[in-house]
Each structure stands twice: as C-alpha cells, then as structure tokens.
Amino acid sequence: MRVLMTCQPFYSHLVPVLVPAAKALRRAGHEVAVATAPAMAPHLARAGIEHLPLPNVLTLTELVADPAAVPEGDVREASSTLTIAFAGSLAGAFARDVLAVAGSWKPDVLVRECKEFGGYLAAERLGLPQAVLDTSPFSALNLPLVRDALNGQRAEFGLDTVDEPGHPEGFLLAGVVPAAWYPEELRVSSARYYRPDPPAGPLDVSLLDLPDDRPLVVAGLGSVARTFVPETPAVLETMVAALGDLPCTAVVALGADPGEWTGPRPGNVRLMSFVPQPLLLESADLLVTHGGFGSVAEAIRTGTPMVLLPMFSDQSHNAARTAALGLGIRLEVGSLTPASLSESCEQALRAPYPHWAAAMSRQSRACPGFDQFAEDVAALV
C-alpha cells in the first residue's frame, strides 16, 4: 500500500505526530511519503522519510512576511483571516501541488493532519480514502467558520459542496491523547485514540549535568510564538525571572540564540535555543508551556503537570480543558508577573497535580500504539 501523508509546515504537527505515524506505517510494510513545504526537508531527512516538496506551500514565517499571501487581520485569533485562508486560497494552492505529485507517486490512501485542508481536497478529487491525525482537537470549533471557504475550493476542483461543517473530519480521526481529555462536544463516532511512539534518540549529553537535588522544570513558548505575538520576548523574560525565584532547576527554550539574550540569567536556569522537550519531559517534574496541543499531548504522555500561558489560536481552549481536568494551572499572559508565575509553579509541583497527571498518563499508555493506527489505515483501502 502506498500512503501519501500531508502536513502543514508546522514542526509541532510534523515531528511529534506525523513522523511517528509515518514510521509505524513503514514498519507495517507500506510505502510512505510526506507532502509538505520544501522548508520541512531537514526534519524529514533526519527521520528518513521520503519528502515530496510542494513548491507553493509556505511556512508561517513566509506567509506573515508576504502581505499578498494572507488578507489583513489579527492572525492570533482562532477566527482570523489566516484561519479562513488555510481552508480557502492556501488550501487550494496546497491541493494543486498535492495533485501534481500524486500524479506520479500514485497513492492508495491519504493521511493528513487536521489543520491541513489541501490534502482533504486532493483526496476527494482523486477518490482516495483518507484518515486524519488530530493534531489540534479544538480546531474543530473553526469548521463552521471555514465551511464557505472550503466549499469555494471544492467547487474549483469540481466537487459537490457539503453542508455538514464536520465533513473534513468525518473519516478515521486519530486522537493522540486519551478520549477522556476530549470534552463531549469534540467527540465524534469516527474517532479512535492512540498512544504516540516515545521519542527516539539519546538525550544530549549537555543535559546530563543538571542538578538532581531539586525539581526539574522544562519551559518554552513553542516554535511559532515569535512569528505571531510581539509580546513573546517579554513573556520569556517573565518566565525566566519567575523560574529563577523558584527552588528548582529549569531548562528554558528561547527559540533564539542564548548568546543574544538580554534578559535575566538566574544561576538555576539553563537557557537554550531549542530544548528536546519530548525526551526531557521523561524526567521532568513540571512543564511551563504556551498550551500548544503538541506540548500538552507530550506532557500527558509523560504524566507531567503543567502551568499554561496561552497566547493565540486554540491554546486558550487547550489550557482551559487541561486545567479543568486538574492536569495543570492556567494563567493569563496579560496579567502575568514573575511572582504569580512562580507561585503557580510551586502549586503545580505539589499534590494533587502530579497524581492527576500520572492518572491521565496511565490512560494514555492504555491506548493502542501507532502500529494499530497503521492497521486501521490499511483497512480503509
């Protein structure tokens, strides 16, 4: 079986979710290729996955830098013009590129992540079965908002319009956290829940000398916050200052060269441009995060309590749901201070948060792995 996978050029969707699913499909004996932006080539090369570069698909940084690519508006809002564009003009460009590579690669089935609509359109046009990796559960709330834009693209590809907003997720929907994390309004009959593969590779030796006499806190604001949120540097400064006041060892991902950092440098806080978060969470006591779903899912897998600082898009929903389940504490970035963040970190390190996080982790570990996902995809063909 030949499996074509499509993904927006987001690191947090590609590397933690789509790549492990691709590897499981290959273990099952299937041929797999990932169609996405040329900029994702290094990540796919490191994973040893075939890459079909789509020349007209841009990264978020490239999109925001190109005023002609996206209509004006606050791209941080869930209902923003960028959200509409991803189901409209950008989805159309993505779909045309997918159809071009599919003409020679000839897939039997298409697997896409839920925020990528070009693959949905291409699969519909080609009559291919498809499955959806749920990399952003609360993005389903946007489906009624993008229905008209998506129907406009369906018409361009000679497809009938659809009235049901949930049609793009009406296929095999693969959740990567336990069903219990999903609120009732997001649960659909086509959903199945899987346990992502644990991270591969050894931990960098530079992290082996971290002190072992205090809690370990991992912190960061994801891979795209700097692109959308001008306040990101100020939030990072508050984060570093707060962790400096906490009796802990902290590792903070700055998303930039630590040598150029002009903020505080507490002795107990290690500043890094990039943190191998999935690996480090295996031994961490707390995650301080923006509430992106990738980070939330990783902390659920490892049973790590969270302090959540949502900044844009679905992060507020993710943070609210995570806090409601007792897996962490949500704070508002607008009123954040070093003292309030340090106090919340201290609280999240104490019972019952670690116990509730461990209980959800056990539910995650009870889900079937991605090898079962590979079997379920094969059954679609």
C-alpha positions in Angstrom: 0.0 0.0 0.0 1.2 3.5 -0.9 0.4 6.1 1.8 0.7 9.8 1.0 0.7 12.0 4.1 0.2 15.8 4.1 1.0 18.3 6.8 1.1 22.0 7.3 4.8 23.1 7.7 4.5 23.2 11.5 7.2 21.5 13.4 4.8 20.7 16.3 2.5 18.8 13.9 5.1 17.1 11.7 7.8 15.8 14.1 5.9 14.7 17.2 2.8 13.2 15.4 3.1 12.8 11.6 6.6 11.4 11.6 5.9 8.7 14.2 2.8 7.7 12.3 4.8 7.5 9.1 7.3 5.2 10.8 4.6 2.9 12.0 3.2 2.7 8.5 6.6 1.8 7.2 7.1 -0.8 9.9 3.9 -2.4 8.6 5.5 -2.7 5.2 3.8 0.2 3.4 5.5 2.8 1.2 5.2 6.3 2.7 5.9 9.8 1.5 5.1 13.2 3.1 4.0 16.1 1.0 4.7 19.5 2.6 6.7 22.6 2.2 10.3 22.5 1.0 11.4 24.0 4.3 10.5 20.8 6.1 13.1 18.8 4.2 15.7 18.7 7.0 13.2 17.3 9.6 12.0 14.6 7.2 15.6 13.7 6.1 16.6 13.2 9.8 13.6 10.9 10.2 14.5 9.0 7.0 11.0 9.7 5.5 10.6 10.4 1.8 9.7 14.0 1.2 7.6 15.3 -1.7 8.2 19.1 -1.6 5.3 21.3 -2.5 6.7 24.4 -4.1 3.7 26.7 -3.4 3.3 25.9 0.3 4.9 28.5 2.6 5.9 28.3 6.2 4.1 30.6 8.7 7.1 32.9 8.8 7.0 33.2 5.0 3.2 33.7 5.0 3.3 36.5 7.6 6.1 38.2 5.7 4.1 38.2 2.4 1.2 40.7 2.6 -0.2 39.3 -0.7 -0.5 35.8 0.7 -2.9 36.4 3.5 -5.7 39.0 4.0 -5.2 41.6 6.7 -6.3 40.9 10.3 -5.1 39.6 13.6 -3.7 36.2 12.8 -3.7 35.3 16.5 -7.5 34.9 16.6 -9.0 31.5 16.0 -11.4 33.0 13.5 -8.8 35.1 11.8 -8.3 35.7 8.1 -5.4 33.3 8.3 -7.7 30.5 9.6 -10.1 31.2 6.7 -7.2 31.3 4.2 -5.9 27.9 5.3 -9.3 26.4 4.2 -9.6 28.7 1.2 -6.9 30.0 -1.1 -4.0 28.4 0.8 -5.8 25.0 0.8 -6.3 25.4 -3.0 -2.6 26.0 -3.6 -1.7 23.1 -1.4 -4.2 20.8 -3.1 -2.9 21.7 -6.6 0.6 20.8 -5.5 -0.6 17.5 -4.0 -2.4 16.6 -7.1 0.7 17.3 -9.1 2.9 14.9 -7.0 0.2 12.3 -6.7 0.0 12.0 -10.5 3.5 10.4 -10.5 3.6 8.9 -6.9 0.1 7.3 -7.2 -1.0 6.8 -3.6 -3.7 4.3 -2.4 -4.7 6.3 0.6 -4.1 9.8 2.1 -3.3 10.6 5.7 -3.3 14.2 6.8 -3.2 16.3 9.9 -6.4 18.0 10.8 -5.4 21.6 10.1 -4.3 20.7 6.5 -7.2 21.0 4.1 -5.3 20.7 0.8 -4.9 17.0 1.2 -8.6 16.8 2.0 -9.4 18.4 -1.3 -6.9 16.3 -3.2 -8.2 13.1 -1.7 -11.8 14.0 -2.6 -10.8 14.9 -6.1 -8.8 11.6 -6.6 -11.5 9.5 -4.8 -8.9 8.3 -2.2 -9.8 7.0 1.3 -8.3 9.3 3.9 -7.5 9.4 7.6 -6.9 12.4 9.8 -4.3 12.9 12.6 -5.9 15.1 15.3 -3.0 17.5 15.9 -5.4 20.2 17.2 -8.7 19.0 18.6 -10.2 22.4 19.3 -9.6 23.5 15.7 -12.8 21.5 15.0 -14.6 24.5 16.5 -13.5 26.5 13.5 -15.0 24.2 10.9 -18.4 26.1 10.7 -16.3 29.3 10.2 -14.4 27.9 7.2 -17.2 25.9 5.6 -17.9 28.5 2.9 -14.2 29.0 2.1 -13.8 25.2 1.8 -16.9 24.8 -0.3 -15.5 27.5 -2.6 -12.4 25.4 -3.1 -14.5 22.2 -3.6 -16.3 24.0 -6.4 -13.0 24.9 -8.0 -11.9 21.3 -8.0 -15.3 20.1 -9.5 -16.5 18.7 -6.2 -20.0 19.0 -4.7 -20.5 21.4 -1.8 -21.1 19.9 1.6 -23.5 21.3 4.2 -22.0 19.4 7.2 -19.2 21.6 8.7 -17.6 18.5 10.2 -17.2 16.7 6.9 -13.4 17.2 6.7 -13.1 15.2 10.0 -15.7 12.6 9.2 -13.1 10.0 8.3 -10.9 7.9 10.6 -9.9 10.6 13.2 -6.8 9.6 15.1 -6.6 11.2 18.5 -3.2 11.2 20.2 -4.4 11.8 23.8 -6.9 9.7 25.7 -10.6 10.1 25.0 -11.1 11.4 28.5 -9.2 14.6 27.6 -11.7 15.5 24.9 -14.8 17.4 26.0 -18.1 15.9 24.9 -18.6 18.4 22.1 -15.4 17.3 20.4 -16.0 13.5 20.5 -17.1 12.0 17.2 -18.0 8.5 16.2 -15.2 8.2 13.7 -12.5 8.9 16.4 -10.1 6.3 17.7 -7.4 7.1 20.2 -3.7 6.1 20.0 -0.6 6.2 22.1 2.2 8.1 20.2 5.5 6.4 20.0 8.0 7.5 22.6 10.7 9.9 21.4 13.7 8.3 19.7 17.4 9.0 20.2 19.6 9.7 23.3 19.3 12.8 25.4 22.0 15.3 24.6 25.0 14.9 26.9 24.9 18.6 27.6 21.9 18.0 29.8 23.4 15.2 31.9 24.9 17.5 34.5 21.6 19.1 35.6 21.4 19.1 39.4 19.4 16.2 40.9 18.6 17.8 44.3 15.5 19.8 43.2 12.6 19.6 40.8 13.3 19.9 37.1 11.1 22.4 35.2 11.0 22.5 31.4 9.7 25.7 29.8 9.1 27.3 26.4 6.6 29.0 24.2 6.7 26.8 21.1 8.1 27.2 17.7 5.9 29.9 16.2 5.1 32.4 19.0 7.7 34.9 17.9 6.1 34.9 14.5 2.6 36.0 15.8 3.0 37.5 19.2 5.1 40.6 19.7 4.9 40.2 23.5 6.8 36.9 23.3 10.2 38.3 24.4 8.6 40.0 27.4 6.8 36.8 28.4 10.0 34.8 28.2 11.7 37.4 30.4 8.9 37.0 33.0 9.2 33.2 32.7 13.0 33.2 33.3 12.7 35.6 36.2 10.0 33.5 37.8 11.9 30.3 37.5 14.9 32.0 38.9 13.0 32.6 42.1 11.7 29.0 42.3 13.8 26.3 44.2 14.2 24.3 41.0 16.4 23.6 38.0 14.9 25.0 34.9 15.6 24.5 31.2 14.1 27.2 29.0 13.8 27.1 25.2 14.2 30.7 23.9 13.7 30.0 20.3 16.7 32.2 19.6 20.5 32.2 20.3 21.0 32.4 24.1 24.1 34.4 23.4 21.9 37.3 22.2 19.6 37.1 25.3 19.4 40.4 27.1 17.0 39.3 29.9 17.8 37.8 33.3 20.2 34.9 33.7 19.5 33.2 37.0 22.0 30.6 38.0 19.4 27.8 38.3 18.0 28.4 34.8 19.7 27.0 31.7 18.9 28.9 28.5 18.8 27.1 25.2 17.7 28.0 21.7 16.0 24.6 21.4 15.1 22.0 24.0 14.5 18.3 23.2 11.2 18.6 25.1 9.7 15.1 24.5 12.9 13.4 25.8 13.4 15.8 28.7 9.8 15.5 29.9 10.5 11.9 30.6 12.4 13.0 33.7 10.8 16.5 34.4 8.6 17.5 37.3 6.8 20.4 35.6 6.2 21.9 32.1 5.6 25.6 31.7 4.1 26.0 28.3 2.0 28.2 25.9 -0.6 25.4 25.7 0.0 24.3 22.1 -1.6 20.9 21.7 1.7 19.2 20.9 3.2 20.3 24.2 0.0 19.3 26.1 0.0 15.9 24.5 3.7 15.3 25.3 3.1 16.2 29.0 0.0 13.9 29.1 2.1 11.1 27.8 4.8 11.6 30.5 2.4 12.4 33.3 4.0 15.9 33.8 1.9 18.6 35.4 1.7 21.9 33.6 1.5 25.7 34.0 -0.2 27.1 30.9 0.3 30.5 29.4 -2.0 30.5 26.3 -1.1 33.2 23.7 -3.1 32.6 20.5 -5.3 30.3 18.4 -6.5 27.1 20.1 -4.1 27.5 23.1 -6.7 29.1 25.3 -9.1 26.1 24.8 -6.3 23.6 25.4 -5.3 25.4 28.6 -8.9 25.6 29.8 -9.5 21.9 29.2 -6.2 20.8 30.8 -6.8 22.9 33.9 -10.4 21.6 34.2 -9.1 18.1 34.3 -6.6 19.0 37.1 -3.6 18.5 34.9 -2.3 22.0 35.3 -2.9 25.7 36.1 -3.8 28.3 33.6 -2.6 31.9 33.8 -3.5 35.0 31.7 -0.5 36.3 29.9 -1.8 39.9 30.1 -1.6 40.0 33.9 1.4 37.7 34.3 4.1 38.6 36.8 7.2 36.7 38.0 5.6 36.4 41.4 2.3 35.0 40.1 4.1 32.6 37.8 6.5 31.4 40.4 3.6 30.8 42.9 1.6 28.8 40.3 4.7 26.7 39.5 5.1 25.9 43.2 1.4 25.0 43.4 1.5 22.7 40.4 4.6 20.8 41.8 2.5 19.9 44.8 -0.2 17.3 45.2 -2.7 16.6 43.7 -1.5 17.9 40.3 1.3 15.2 39.9 -1.2 12.5 40.9 -3.9 13.6 38.4 -1.2 14.0 35.7 0.0 10.4 36.4 -3.5 9.1 36.2 -4.1 10.6 32.7 -0.7 9.3 31.6 -1.9 5.8 32.6 -4.9 6.3 30.3 -2.6 7.3 27.5 -0.4 4.3 28.0 -3.5 2.1 27.8 -4.3 3.3 24.3 -3.0 1.2 21.3 0.1 2.4 19.7 0.6 3.7 16.1 1.1 0.2 14.9 -2.6 -0.2 15.4 -3.1 3.1 13.5 -1.2 1.5 10.6 -3.6 -1.4 10.6 -6.6 0.8 10.8 -5.4 2.9 7.8 -4.8 -0.3 5.8 -8.3 -1.4 6.5 -9.6 1.8 4.7 -8.2 0.6 1.3 
